[in-house]
């Protein structure tokens, strides 16, 4: 069985007609870690992906949202308006900055 990577094209299958065929499809994806696109009438309908891919997708979407929100912040103004308290700079403990 070939080694699949995240960049491998997913397999295409026609929509299963029986419930047990769906379970076979899910088992196949879980065993091979290779995604499958389910098609109906020649059109893509849904993707069956390994859980690890879903975790990566969620992480990617969270990162994109964080970057979009960060881009909306005026960082120069934030640095002027939100200076750290002086007590952070006092004392003998190691400073992270």
mmCIF file as gemmi writes it, N, C-alpha and C atoms, coordinates in Angstrom:
data_model
loop_
_atom_site.group_PDB
_atom_site.id
_atom_site.type_symbol
_atom_site.label_atom_id
_atom_site.label_alt_id
_atom_site.label_comp_id
_atom_site.label_asym_id
_atom_site.label_entity_id
_atom_site.label_seq_id
_atom_site.pdbx_PDB_ins_code
_atom_site.Cartn_x
_atom_site.Cartn_y
_atom_site.Cartn_z
_atom_site.occupancy
_atom_site.B_iso_or_equiv
_atom_site.pdbx_formal_charge
_atom_site.auth_seq_id
_atom_site.auth_asym_id
_atom_site.pdbx_PDB_model_num
ATOM 1 N N . UNK Axp A 1 ? 0.843 -1.176 0 1 0 ? 1 A 1
ATOM 2 C CA . UNK Axp A 1 ? 0 0 0 1 0 ? 1 A 1
ATOM 3 C C . UNK Axp A 1 ? 0.889 1.24 0 1 0 ? 1 A 1
ATOM 4 N N . UNK Axp A 2 ? 0.639 2.211 -0.901 1 0 ? 2 A 1
ATOM 5 C CA . UNK Axp A 2 ? 1.493 3.391 -0.971 1 0 ? 2 A 1
ATOM 6 C C . UNK Axp A 2 ? 1.335 4.273 0.258 1 0 ? 2 A 1
ATOM 7 N N . UNK Axp A 3 ? 2.41 4.983 0.572 1 0 ? 3 A 1
ATOM 8 C CA . UNK Axp A 3 ? 2.396 5.917 1.696 1 0 ? 3 A 1
ATOM 9 C C . UNK Axp A 3 ? 1.723 7.204 1.245 1 0 ? 3 A 1
ATOM 10 N N . UNK Axp A 4 ? 0.693 7.619 1.977 1 0 ? 4 A 1
ATOM 11 C CA . UNK Axp A 4 ? -0.032 8.83 1.639 1 0 ? 4 A 1
ATOM 12 C C . UNK Axp A 4 ? 0.512 9.987 2.468 1 0 ? 4 A 1
ATOM 13 N N . UNK Axp A 5 ? 0.556 11.169 1.868 1 0 ? 5 A 1
ATOM 14 C CA . UNK Axp A 5 ? 0.979 12.367 2.578 1 0 ? 5 A 1
ATOM 15 C C . UNK Axp A 5 ? -0.172 13.364 2.577 1 0 ? 5 A 1
ATOM 16 N N . UNK Axp A 6 ? -0.001 14.454 3.298 1 0 ? 6 A 1
ATOM 17 C CA . UNK Axp A 6 ? -1.022 15.495 3.317 1 0 ? 6 A 1
ATOM 18 C C . UNK Axp A 6 ? -1.235 16.091 1.928 1 0 ? 6 A 1
ATOM 19 N N . UNK Axp A 7 ? -0.231 15.984 1.07 1 0 ? 7 A 1
ATOM 20 C CA . UNK Axp A 7 ? -0.329 16.55 -0.269 1 0 ? 7 A 1
ATOM 21 C C . UNK Axp A 7 ? -0.894 15.575 -1.294 1 0 ? 7 A 1
ATOM 22 N N . UNK Axp A 8 ? -1.104 14.334 -0.896 1 0 ? 8 A 1
ATOM 23 C CA . UNK Axp A 8 ? -1.686 13.347 -1.814 1 0 ? 8 A 1
ATOM 24 C C . UNK Axp A 8 ? -3.114 13.739 -2.15 1 0 ? 8 A 1
ATOM 25 N N . UNK Axp A 9 ? -3.481 13.544 -3.396 1 0 ? 9 A 1
ATOM 26 C CA . UNK Axp A 9 ? -4.859 13.811 -3.803 1 0 ? 9 A 1
ATOM 27 C C . UNK Axp A 9 ? -5.794 12.79 -3.143 1 0 ? 9 A 1
ATOM 28 N N . UNK Axp A 10 ? -6.94 13.242 -2.653 1 0 ? 10 A 1
ATOM 29 C CA . UNK Axp A 10 ? -7.877 12.286 -2.064 1 0 ? 10 A 1
ATOM 30 C C . UNK Axp A 10 ? -8.461 11.369 -3.133 1 0 ? 10 A 1
ATOM 31 N N . UNK Axp A 11 ? -8.86 10.189 -2.705 1 0 ? 11 A 1
ATOM 32 C CA . UNK Axp A 11 ? -9.558 9.275 -3.602 1 0 ? 11 A 1
ATOM 33 C C . UNK Axp A 11 ? -10.971 9.803 -3.82 1 0 ? 11 A 1
ATOM 34 N N . UNK Axp A 12 ? -11.564 9.473 -4.952 1 0 ? 12 A 1
ATOM 35 C CA . UNK Axp A 12 ? -12.946 9.83 -5.261 1 0 ? 12 A 1
ATOM 36 C C . UNK Axp A 12 ? -13.782 8.563 -5.294 1 0 ? 12 A 1
ATOM 37 N N . UNK Axp A 13 ? -14.91 8.575 -4.594 1 0 ? 13 A 1
ATOM 38 C CA . UNK Axp A 13 ? -15.817 7.424 -4.62 1 0 ? 13 A 1
ATOM 39 C C . UNK Axp A 13 ? -17.236 7.934 -4.795 1 0 ? 13 A 1
ATOM 40 N N . UNK Axp A 14 ? -18.047 7.136 -5.472 1 0 ? 14 A 1
ATOM 41 C CA . UNK Axp A 14 ? -19.461 7.466 -5.578 1 0 ? 14 A 1
ATOM 42 C C . UNK Axp A 14 ? -20.126 7.226 -4.232 1 0 ? 14 A 1
ATOM 43 N N . UNK Axp A 15 ? -21.155 7.978 -3.969 1 0 ? 15 A 1
ATOM 44 C CA . UNK Axp A 15 ? -21.866 7.883 -2.703 1 0 ? 15 A 1
ATOM 45 C C . UNK Axp A 15 ? -22.332 6.446 -2.462 1 0 ? 15 A 1
ATOM 46 N N . UNK Axp A 16 ? -21.941 5.877 -1.312 1 0 ? 16 A 1
ATOM 47 C CA . UNK Axp A 16 ? -22.402 4.52 -1.001 1 0 ? 16 A 1
ATOM 48 C C . UNK Axp A 16 ? -23.926 4.486 -0.852 1 0 ? 16 A 1
ATOM 49 N N . UNK Axp A 17 ? -24.526 3.387 -1.248 1 0 ? 17 A 1
ATOM 50 C CA . UNK Axp A 17 ? -25.983 3.243 -1.177 1 0 ? 17 A 1
ATOM 51 C C . UNK Axp A 17 ? -26.429 2.488 0.07 1 0 ? 17 A 1
ATOM 52 N N . UNK Axp A 18 ? -25.531 1.751 0.692 1 0 ? 18 A 1
ATOM 53 C CA . UNK Axp A 18 ? -25.867 0.951 1.866 1 0 ? 18 A 1
ATOM 54 C C . UNK Axp A 18 ? -25.095 1.481 3.077 1 0 ? 18 A 1
ATOM 55 N N . UNK Axp A 19 ? -25.716 1.393 4.256 1 0 ? 19 A 1
ATOM 56 C CA . UNK Axp A 19 ? -25.088 1.877 5.483 1 0 ? 19 A 1
ATOM 57 C C . UNK Axp A 19 ? -23.753 1.183 5.721 1 0 ? 19 A 1
ATOM 58 N N . UNK Axp A 20 ? -23.695 -0.129 5.519 1 0 ? 20 A 1
ATOM 59 C CA . UNK Axp A 20 ? -22.45 -0.847 5.765 1 0 ? 20 A 1
ATOM 60 C C . UNK Axp A 20 ? -21.34 -0.36 4.836 1 0 ? 20 A 1
ATOM 61 N N . UNK Axp A 21 ? -21.705 0.132 3.656 1 0 ? 21 A 1
ATOM 62 C CA . UNK Axp A 21 ? -20.694 0.683 2.752 1 0 ? 21 A 1
ATOM 63 C C . UNK Axp A 21 ? -20.093 1.965 3.319 1 0 ? 21 A 1
ATOM 64 N N . UNK Axp A 22 ? -20.927 2.761 4.016 1 0 ? 22 A 1
ATOM 65 C CA . UNK Axp A 22 ? -20.4 3.961 4.673 1 0 ? 22 A 1
ATOM 66 C C . UNK Axp A 22 ? -19.398 3.572 5.748 1 0 ? 22 A 1
ATOM 67 N N . UNK Axp A 23 ? -19.752 2.564 6.536 1 0 ? 23 A 1
ATOM 68 C CA . UNK Axp A 23 ? -18.835 2.122 7.596 1 0 ? 23 A 1
ATOM 69 C C . UNK Axp A 23 ? -17.545 1.581 6.996 1 0 ? 23 A 1
ATOM 70 N N . UNK Axp A 24 ? -17.634 0.913 5.874 1 0 ? 24 A 1
ATOM 71 C CA . UNK Axp A 24 ? -16.434 0.439 5.19 1 0 ? 24 A 1
ATOM 72 C C . UNK Axp A 24 ? -15.569 1.597 4.734 1 0 ? 24 A 1
ATOM 73 N N . UNK Axp A 25 ? -16.209 2.664 4.258 1 0 ? 25 A 1
ATOM 74 C CA . UNK Axp A 25 ? -15.475 3.853 3.824 1 0 ? 25 A 1
ATOM 75 C C . UNK Axp A 25 ? -14.772 4.522 5.011 1 0 ? 25 A 1
ATOM 76 N N . UNK Axp A 26 ? -15.49 4.65 6.114 1 0 ? 26 A 1
ATOM 77 C CA . UNK Axp A 26 ? -14.896 5.244 7.317 1 0 ? 26 A 1
ATOM 78 C C . UNK Axp A 26 ? -13.73 4.39 7.81 1 0 ? 26 A 1
ATOM 79 N N . UNK Axp A 27 ? -13.908 3.096 7.823 1 0 ? 27 A 1
ATOM 80 C CA . UNK Axp A 27 ? -12.828 2.195 8.256 1 0 ? 27 A 1
ATOM 81 C C . UNK Axp A 27 ? -11.615 2.305 7.332 1 0 ? 27 A 1
ATOM 82 N N . UNK Axp A 28 ? -11.871 2.425 6.049 1 0 ? 28 A 1
ATOM 83 C CA . UNK Axp A 28 ? -10.779 2.567 5.069 1 0 ? 28 A 1
ATOM 84 C C . UNK Axp A 28 ? -9.969 3.824 5.338 1 0 ? 28 A 1
ATOM 85 N N . UNK Axp A 29 ? -10.66 4.945 5.564 1 0 ? 29 A 1
ATOM 86 C CA . UNK Axp A 29 ? -9.957 6.209 5.825 1 0 ? 29 A 1
ATOM 87 C C . UNK Axp A 29 ? -9.173 6.11 7.141 1 0 ? 29 A 1
ATOM 88 N N . UNK Axp A 30 ? -9.782 5.517 8.152 1 0 ? 30 A 1
ATOM 89 C CA . UNK Axp A 30 ? -9.093 5.381 9.442 1 0 ? 30 A 1
ATOM 90 C C . UNK Axp A 30 ? -7.851 4.498 9.318 1 0 ? 30 A 1
ATOM 91 N N . UNK Axp A 31 ? -7.946 3.442 8.533 1 0 ? 31 A 1
ATOM 92 C CA . UNK Axp A 31 ? -6.826 2.503 8.398 1 0 ? 31 A 1
ATOM 93 C C . UNK Axp A 31 ? -5.707 3.06 7.527 1 0 ? 31 A 1
ATOM 94 N N . UNK Axp A 32 ? -6.071 3.744 6.451 1 0 ? 32 A 1
ATOM 95 C CA . UNK Axp A 32 ? -5.047 4.213 5.507 1 0 ? 32 A 1
ATOM 96 C C . UNK Axp A 32 ? -4.577 5.632 5.782 1 0 ? 32 A 1
ATOM 97 N N . UNK Axp A 33 ? -5.356 6.374 6.6 1 0 ? 33 A 1
ATOM 98 C CA . UNK Axp A 33 ? -5.071 7.786 6.862 1 0 ? 33 A 1
ATOM 99 C C . UNK Axp A 33 ? -5.083 8.602 5.568 1 0 ? 33 A 1
ATOM 100 N N . UNK Axp A 34 ? -5.877 8.159 4.599 1 0 ? 34 A 1
ATOM 101 C CA . UNK Axp A 34 ? -5.972 8.831 3.304 1 0 ? 34 A 1
ATOM 102 C C . UNK Axp A 34 ? -7.402 9.316 3.098 1 0 ? 34 A 1
ATOM 103 N N . UNK Axp A 35 ? -7.593 10.616 2.82 1 0 ? 35 A 1
ATOM 104 C CA . UNK Axp A 35 ? -8.943 11.141 2.675 1 0 ? 35 A 1
ATOM 105 C C . UNK Axp A 35 ? -9.646 10.648 1.417 1 0 ? 35 A 1
ATOM 106 N N . UNK Axp A 36 ? -10.962 10.711 1.482 1 0 ? 36 A 1
ATOM 107 C CA . UNK Axp A 36 ? -11.802 10.291 0.367 1 0 ? 36 A 1
ATOM 108 C C . UNK Axp A 36 ? -12.861 11.369 0.138 1 0 ? 36 A 1
ATOM 109 N N . UNK Axp A 37 ? -13.083 11.719 -1.114 1 0 ? 37 A 1
ATOM 110 C CA . UNK Axp A 37 ? -14.171 12.618 -1.492 1 0 ? 37 A 1
ATOM 111 C C . UNK Axp A 37 ? -15.341 11.75 -1.942 1 0 ? 37 A 1
ATOM 112 N N . UNK Axp A 38 ? -16.484 11.94 -1.302 1 0 ? 38 A 1
ATOM 113 C CA . UNK Axp A 38 ? -17.691 11.216 -1.669 1 0 ? 38 A 1
ATOM 114 C C . UNK Axp A 38 ? -18.431 12.07 -2.696 1 0 ? 38 A 1
ATOM 115 N N . UNK Axp A 39 ? -18.835 11.416 -3.784 1 0 ? 39 A 1
ATOM 116 C CA . UNK Axp A 39 ? -19.484 12.133 -4.879 1 0 ? 39 A 1
ATOM 117 C C . UNK Axp A 39 ? -20.91 11.63 -5.078 1 0 ? 39 A 1
ATOM 118 N N . UNK Axp A 40 ? -21.76 12.54 -5.523 1 0 ? 40 A 1
ATOM 119 C CA . UNK Axp A 40 ? -23.143 12.185 -5.871 1 0 ? 40 A 1
ATOM 120 C C . UNK Axp A 40 ? -23.424 12.778 -7.247 1 0 ? 40 A 1
ATOM 121 N N . UNK Axp A 41 ? -23.779 11.925 -8.164 1 0 ? 41 A 1
ATOM 122 C CA . UNK Axp A 41 ? -24.076 12.391 -9.507 1 0 ? 41 A 1
ATOM 123 C C . UNK Axp A 41 ? -22.894 13.091 -10.163 1 0 ? 41 A 1
ATOM 124 N N . UNK Axp A 42 ? -21.682 12.676 -9.824 1 0 ? 42 A 1
ATOM 125 C CA . UNK Axp A 42 ? -20.487 13.265 -10.412 1 0 ? 42 A 1
ATOM 126 C C . UNK Axp A 42 ? -20.013 14.535 -9.741 1 0 ? 42 A 1
ATOM 127 N N . UNK Axp A 43 ? -20.759 15.037 -8.752 1 0 ? 43 A 1
ATOM 128 C CA . UNK Axp A 43 ? -20.366 16.255 -8.04 1 0 ? 43 A 1
ATOM 129 C C . UNK Axp A 43 ? -19.847 15.905 -6.645 1 0 ? 43 A 1
ATOM 130 N N . UNK Axp A 44 ? -18.811 16.615 -6.208 1 0 ? 44 A 1
ATOM 131 C CA . UNK Axp A 44 ? -18.274 16.399 -4.862 1 0 ? 44 A 1
ATOM 132 C C . UNK Axp A 44 ? -19.34 16.744 -3.828 1 0 ? 44 A 1
ATOM 133 N N . UNK Axp A 45 ? -19.516 15.846 -2.853 1 0 ? 45 A 1
ATOM 134 C CA . UNK Axp A 45 ? -20.57 15.998 -1.852 1 0 ? 45 A 1
ATOM 135 C C . UNK Axp A 45 ? -19.992 16.229 -0.458 1 0 ? 45 A 1
ATOM 136 N N . UNK Axp A 46 ? -19.01 15.428 -0.085 1 0 ? 46 A 1
ATOM 137 C CA . UNK Axp A 46 ? -18.443 15.509 1.261 1 0 ? 46 A 1
ATOM 138 C C . UNK Axp A 46 ? -17.053 14.888 1.255 1 0 ? 46 A 1
ATOM 139 N N . UNK Axp A 47 ? -16.297 15.21 2.291 1 0 ? 47 A 1
ATOM 140 C CA . UNK Axp A 47 ? -14.973 14.618 2.459 1 0 ? 47 A 1
ATOM 141 C C . UNK Axp A 47 ? -14.966 13.783 3.735 1 0 ? 47 A 1
ATOM 142 N N . UNK Axp A 48 ? -14.359 12.631 3.658 1 0 ? 48 A 1
ATOM 143 C CA . UNK Axp A 48 ? -14.118 11.798 4.833 1 0 ? 48 A 1
ATOM 144 C C . UNK Axp A 48 ? -12.611 11.853 5.049 1 0 ? 48 A 1
ATOM 145 N N . UNK Axp A 49 ? -12.216 12.413 6.201 1 0 ? 49 A 1
ATOM 146 C CA . UNK Axp A 49 ? -10.79 12.633 6.465 1 0 ? 49 A 1
ATOM 147 C C . UNK Axp A 49 ? -10.403 12.026 7.806 1 0 ? 49 A 1
ATOM 148 N N . UNK Axp A 50 ? -9.116 11.688 7.967 1 0 ? 50 A 1
ATOM 149 C CA . UNK Axp A 50 ? -8.656 11.204 9.271 1 0 ? 50 A 1
ATOM 150 C C . UNK Axp A 50 ? -8.801 12.303 10.33 1 0 ? 50 A 1
ATOM 151 N N . UNK Axp A 51 ? -8.995 11.915 11.562 1 0 ? 51 A 1
ATOM 152 C CA . UNK Axp A 51 ? -9.15 12.869 12.658 1 0 ? 51 A 1
ATOM 153 C C . UNK Axp A 51 ? -7.931 13.792 12.743 1 0 ? 51 A 1
ATOM 154 N N . UNK Axp A 52 ? -6.748 13.269 12.481 1 0 ? 52 A 1
ATOM 155 C CA . UNK Axp A 52 ? -5.538 14.089 12.549 1 0 ? 52 A 1
ATOM 156 C C . UNK Axp A 52 ? -5.607 15.254 11.557 1 0 ? 52 A 1
ATOM 157 N N . UNK Axp A 53 ? -6.205 15.014 10.381 1 0 ? 53 A 1
ATOM 158 C CA . UNK Axp A 53 ? -6.359 16.083 9.39 1 0 ? 53 A 1
ATOM 159 C C . UNK Axp A 53 ? -7.324 17.151 9.914 1 0 ? 53 A 1
ATOM 160 N N . UNK Axp A 54 ? -8.376 16.717 10.587 1 0 ? 54 A 1
ATOM 161 C CA . UNK Axp A 54 ? -9.324 17.671 11.149 1 0 ? 54 A 1
ATOM 162 C C . UNK Axp A 54 ? -8.636 18.542 12.197 1 0 ? 54 A 1
ATOM 163 N N . UNK Axp A 55 ? -7.803 17.936 13.03 1 0 ? 55 A 1
ATOM 164 C CA . UNK Axp A 55 ? -7.069 18.712 14.038 1 0 ? 55 A 1
ATOM 165 C C . UNK Axp A 55 ? -6.16 19.74 13.361 1 0 ? 55 A 1
ATOM 166 N N . UNK Axp A 56 ? -5.461 19.323 12.306 1 0 ? 56 A 1
ATOM 167 C CA . UNK Axp A 56 ? -4.602 20.257 11.577 1 0 ? 56 A 1
ATOM 168 C C . UNK Axp A 56 ? -5.414 21.38 10.945 1 0 ? 56 A 1
ATOM 169 N N . UNK Axp A 57 ? -6.546 21.044 10.38 1 0 ? 57 A 1
ATOM 170 C CA . UNK Axp A 57 ? -7.41 22.039 9.753 1 0 ? 57 A 1
ATOM 171 C C . UNK Axp A 57 ? -7.906 23.051 10.777 1 0 ? 57 A 1
ATOM 172 N N . UNK Axp A 58 ? -8.325 22.563 11.927 1 0 ? 58 A 1
ATOM 173 C CA . UNK Axp A 58 ? -8.799 23.472 12.984 1 0 ? 58 A 1
ATOM 174 C C . UNK Axp A 58 ? -7.679 24.374 13.472 1 0 ? 58 A 1
ATOM 175 N N . UNK Axp A 59 ? -6.481 23.836 13.632 1 0 ? 59 A 1
ATOM 176 C CA . UNK Axp A 59 ? -5.332 24.653 14.032 1 0 ? 59 A 1
ATOM 177 C C . UNK Axp A 59 ? -5.037 25.731 12.992 1 0 ? 59 A 1
ATOM 178 N N . UNK Axp A 60 ? -5.077 25.347 11.727 1 0 ? 60 A 1
ATOM 179 C CA . UNK Axp A 60 ? -4.819 26.3 10.646 1 0 ? 60 A 1
ATOM 180 C C . UNK Axp A 60 ? -5.86 27.415 10.639 1 0 ? 60 A 1
ATOM 181 N N . UNK Axp A 61 ? -7.125 27.057 10.786 1 0 ? 61 A 1
ATOM 182 C CA . UNK Axp A 61 ? -8.186 28.064 10.796 1 0 ? 61 A 1
ATOM 183 C C . UNK Axp A 61 ? -8.07 28.989 12.006 1 0 ? 61 A 1
ATOM 184 N N . UNK Axp A 62 ? -7.7 28.439 13.149 1 0 ? 62 A 1
ATOM 185 C CA . UNK Axp A 62 ? -7.506 29.262 14.347 1 0 ? 62 A 1
ATOM 186 C C . UNK Axp A 62 ? -6.344 30.231 14.143 1 0 ? 62 A 1
ATOM 187 N N . UNK Axp A 63 ? -5.269 29.766 13.527 1 0 ? 63 A 1
ATOM 188 C CA . UNK Axp A 63 ? -4.121 30.63 13.257 1 0 ? 63 A 1
ATOM 189 C C . UNK Axp A 63 ? -4.505 31.745 12.294 1 0 ? 63 A 1
ATOM 190 N N . UNK Axp A 64 ? -5.25 31.416 11.254 1 0 ? 64 A 1
ATOM 191 C CA . UNK Axp A 64 ? -5.687 32.437 10.297 1 0 ? 64 A 1
ATOM 192 C C . UNK Axp A 64 ? -6.573 33.482 10.975 1 0 ? 64 A 1
ATOM 193 N N . UNK Axp A 65 ? -7.468 33.049 11.837 1 0 ? 65 A 1
ATOM 194 C CA . UNK Axp A 65 ? -8.331 33.994 12.547 1 0 ? 65 A 1
ATOM 195 C C . UNK Axp A 65 ? -7.512 34.896 13.465 1 0 ? 65 A 1
ATOM 196 N N . UNK Axp A 66 ? -6.538 34.318 14.164 1 0 ? 66 A 1
ATOM 197 C CA . UNK Axp A 66 ? -5.677 35.122 15.038 1 0 ? 66 A 1
ATOM 198 C C . UNK Axp A 66 ? -4.893 36.155 14.23 1 0 ? 66 A 1
ATOM 199 N N . UNK Axp A 67 ? -4.392 35.759 13.067 1 0 ? 67 A 1
ATOM 200 C CA . UNK Axp A 67 ? -3.652 36.694 12.219 1 0 ? 67 A 1
ATOM 201 C C . UNK Axp A 67 ? -4.554 37.806 11.705 1 0 ? 67 A 1
ATOM 202 N N . UNK Axp A 68 ? -5.804 37.482 11.351 1 0 ? 68 A 1
ATOM 203 C CA . UNK Axp A 68 ? -6.746 38.5 10.891 1 0 ? 68 A 1
ATOM 204 C C . UNK Axp A 68 ? -7.057 39.49 12.006 1 0 ? 68 A 1
ATOM 205 N N . UNK Axp A 69 ? -7.265 38.97 13.2 1 0 ? 69 A 1
ATOM 206 C CA . UNK Axp A 69 ? -7.548 39.861 14.329 1 0 ? 69 A 1
ATOM 207 C C . UNK Axp A 69 ? -6.332 40.72 14.669 1 0 ? 69 A 1
ATOM 208 N N . UNK Axp A 70 ? -5.154 40.14 14.627 1 0 ? 70 A 1
ATOM 209 C CA . UNK Axp A 70 ? -3.927 40.895 14.933 1 0 ? 70 A 1
ATOM 210 C C . UNK Axp A 70 ? -3.696 42 13.91 1 0 ? 70 A 1
ATOM 211 N N . UNK Axp A 71 ? -4.097 41.756 12.661 1 0 ? 71 A 1
ATOM 212 C CA . UNK Axp A 71 ? -3.916 42.759 11.61 1 0 ? 71 A 1
ATOM 213 C C . UNK Axp A 71 ? -4.825 43.965 11.833 1 0 ? 71 A 1
ATOM 214 N N . UNK Axp A 72 ? -5.869 43.823 12.61 1 0 ? 72 A 1
ATOM 215 C CA . UNK Axp A 72 ? -6.795 44.921 12.877 1 0 ? 72 A 1
ATOM 216 C C . UNK Axp A 72 ? -6.339 45.809 14.029 1 0 ? 72 A 1
ATOM 217 N N . UNK Axp A 73 ? -5.292 45.416 14.722 1 0 ? 73 A 1
ATOM 218 C CA . UNK Axp A 73 ? -4.81 46.167 15.878 1 0 ? 73 A 1
ATOM 219 C C . UNK Axp A 73 ? -3.764 47.179 15.43 1 0 ? 73 A 1
ATOM 220 N N . UNK Axp A 74 ? -3.884 48.378 15.93 1 0 ? 74 A 1
ATOM 221 C CA . UNK Axp A 74 ? -2.867 49.406 15.701 1 0 ? 74 A 1
ATOM 222 C C . UNK Axp A 74 ? -1.786 49.195 16.77 1 0 ? 74 A 1
ATOM 223 N N . UNK Axp A 75 ? -0.763 48.432 16.418 1 0 ? 75 A 1
ATOM 224 C CA . UNK Axp A 75 ? 0.24 48.017 17.402 1 0 ? 75 A 1
ATOM 225 C C . UNK Axp A 75 ? 1.051 49.194 17.935 1 0 ? 75 A 1
ATOM 226 N N . UNK Axp A 76 ? 1.324 50.199 17.109 1 0 ? 76 A 1
ATOM 227 C CA . UNK Axp A 76 ? 2.071 51.377 17.584 1 0 ? 76 A 1
ATOM 228 C C . UNK Axp A 76 ? 1.266 52.112 18.656 1 0 ? 76 A 1
ATOM 229 N N . UNK Axp A 77 ? -0.019 52.294 18.404 1 0 ? 77 A 1
ATOM 230 C CA . UNK Axp A 77 ? -0.877 52.955 19.387 1 0 ? 77 A 1
ATOM 231 C C . UNK Axp A 77 ? -1.007 52.098 20.64 1 0 ? 77 A 1
ATOM 232 N N . UNK Axp A 78 ? -1.145 50.796 20.449 1 0 ? 78 A 1
ATOM 233 C CA . UNK Axp A 78 ? -1.264 49.882 21.588 1 0 ? 78 A 1
ATOM 234 C C . UNK Axp A 78 ? -0.025 49.957 22.479 1 0 ? 78 A 1
ATOM 235 N N . UNK Axp A 79 ? 1.155 50.051 21.868 1 0 ? 79 A 1
ATOM 236 C CA . UNK Axp A 79 ? 2.396 50.134 22.645 1 0 ? 79 A 1
ATOM 237 C C . UNK Axp A 79 ? 2.453 51.427 23.449 1 0 ? 79 A 1
ATOM 238 N N . UNK Axp A 80 ? 1.91 52.504 22.893 1 0 ? 80 A 1
ATOM 239 C CA . UNK Axp A 80 ? 1.905 53.789 23.609 1 0 ? 80 A 1
ATOM 240 C C . UNK Axp A 80 ? 0.859 53.796 24.722 1 0 ? 80 A 1
ATOM 241 N N . UNK Axp A 81 ? -0.305 53.275 24.435 1 0 ? 81 A 1
ATOM 242 C CA . UNK Axp A 81 ? -1.418 53.334 25.383 1 0 ? 81 A 1
ATOM 243 C C . UNK Axp A 81 ? -1.36 52.266 26.467 1 0 ? 81 A 1
ATOM 244 N N . UNK Axp A 82 ? -0.639 51.199 26.236 1 0 ? 82 A 1
ATOM 245 C CA . UNK Axp A 82 ? -0.639 50.068 27.173 1 0 ? 82 A 1
ATOM 246 C C . UNK Axp A 82 ? 0.785 49.725 27.621 1 0 ? 82 A 1
ATOM 247 N N . UNK Axp A 83 ? 1.453 50.703 28.191 1 0 ? 83 A 1
ATOM 248 C CA . UNK Axp A 83 ? 2.818 50.436 28.67 1 0 ? 83 A 1
ATOM 249 C C . UNK Axp A 83 ? 2.746 49.528 29.899 1 0 ? 83 A 1
ATOM 250 N N . UNK Axp A 84 ? 3.744 48.661 30.068 1 0 ? 84 A 1
ATOM 251 C CA . UNK Axp A 84 ? 3.734 47.764 31.231 1 0 ? 84 A 1
ATOM 252 C C . UNK Axp A 84 ? 4.005 48.557 32.517 1 0 ? 84 A 1
ATOM 253 N N . UNK Axp A 85 ? 3.503 48.063 33.637 1 0 ? 85 A 1
ATOM 254 C CA . UNK Axp A 85 ? 3.749 48.741 34.917 1 0 ? 85 A 1
ATOM 255 C C . UNK Axp A 85 ? 5.24 48.761 35.25 1 0 ? 85 A 1
ATOM 256 N N . UNK Axp A 86 ? 5.67 49.809 35.879 1 0 ? 86 A 1
ATOM 257 C CA . UNK Axp A 86 ? 7.084 49.965 36.241 1 0 ? 86 A 1
ATOM 258 C C . UNK Axp A 86 ? 7.568 48.82 37.114 1 0 ? 86 A 1
ATOM 259 N N . UNK Axp A 87 ? 6.721 48.265 37.946 1 0 ? 87 A 1
ATOM 260 C CA . UNK Axp A 87 ? 7.137 47.186 38.854 1 0 ? 87 A 1
ATOM 261 C C . UNK Axp A 87 ? 7.624 45.954 38.1 1 0 ? 87 A 1
ATOM 262 N N . UNK Axp A 88 ? 7.219 45.811 36.84 1 0 ? 88 A 1
ATOM 263 C CA . UNK Axp A 88 ? 7.719 44.699 36.045 1 0 ? 88 A 1
ATOM 264 C C . UNK Axp A 88 ? 9.219 44.796 35.826 1 0 ? 88 A 1
ATOM 265 N N . UNK Axp A 89 ? 9.753 45.991 35.865 1 0 ? 89 A 1
ATOM 266 C CA . UNK Axp A 89 ? 11.172 46.212 35.573 1 0 ? 89 A 1
ATOM 267 C C . UNK Axp A 89 ? 12.022 46.231 36.828 1 0 ? 89 A 1
ATOM 268 N N . UNK Axp A 90 ? 11.39 46.207 37.981 1 0 ? 90 A 1
ATOM 269 C CA . UNK Axp A 90 ? 12.11 46.258 39.245 1 0 ? 90 A 1
ATOM 270 C C . UNK Axp A 90 ? 12.355 44.843 39.757 1 0 ? 90 A 1
ATOM 271 N N . UNK Axp A 91 ? 13.296 44.707 40.677 1 0 ? 91 A 1
ATOM 272 C CA . UNK Axp A 91 ? 13.576 43.409 41.261 1 0 ? 91 A 1
ATOM 273 C C . UNK Axp A 91 ? 14.739 42.718 40.542 1 0 ? 91 A 1
ATOM 274 N N . UNK Axp A 92 ? 15.169 41.635 41.136 1 0 ? 92 A 1
ATOM 275 C CA . UNK Axp A 92 ? 16.357 40.932 40.659 1 0 ? 92 A 1
ATOM 276 C C . UNK Axp A 92 ? 16.044 39.708 39.806 1 0 ? 92 A 1
ATOM 277 N N . UNK Axp A 93 ? 14.787 39.323 39.725 1 0 ? 93 A 1
ATOM 278 C CA . UNK Axp A 93 ? 14.447 38.13 38.96 1 0 ? 93 A 1
ATOM 279 C C . UNK Axp A 93 ? 14.755 38.329 37.477 1 0 ? 93 A 1
ATOM 280 N N . UNK Axp A 94 ? 14.994 37.227 36.761 1 0 ? 94 A 1
ATOM 281 C CA . UNK Axp A 94 ? 15.287 37.348 35.33 1 0 ? 94 A 1
ATOM 282 C C . UNK Axp A 94 ? 14.103 37.978 34.586 1 0 ? 94 A 1
ATOM 283 N N . UNK Axp A 95 ? 14.425 38.796 33.61 1 0 ? 95 A 1
ATOM 284 C CA . UNK Axp A 95 ? 13.411 39.479 32.798 1 0 ? 95 A 1
ATOM 285 C C . UNK Axp A 95 ? 13.3 38.796 31.435 1 0 ? 95 A 1
ATOM 286 N N . UNK Axp A 96 ? 12.09 38.575 30.951 1 0 ? 96 A 1
ATOM 287 C CA . UNK Axp A 96 ? 11.912 37.927 29.645 1 0 ? 96 A 1
ATOM 288 C C . UNK Axp A 96 ? 12.11 38.891 28.475 1 0 ? 96 A 1
ATOM 289 N N . UNK Axp A 97 ? 12.485 40.129 28.759 1 0 ? 97 A 1
ATOM 290 C CA . UNK Axp A 97 ? 12.652 41.125 27.696 1 0 ? 97 A 1
ATOM 291 C C . UNK Axp A 97 ? 13.934 41.871 27.838 1 0 ? 97 A 1
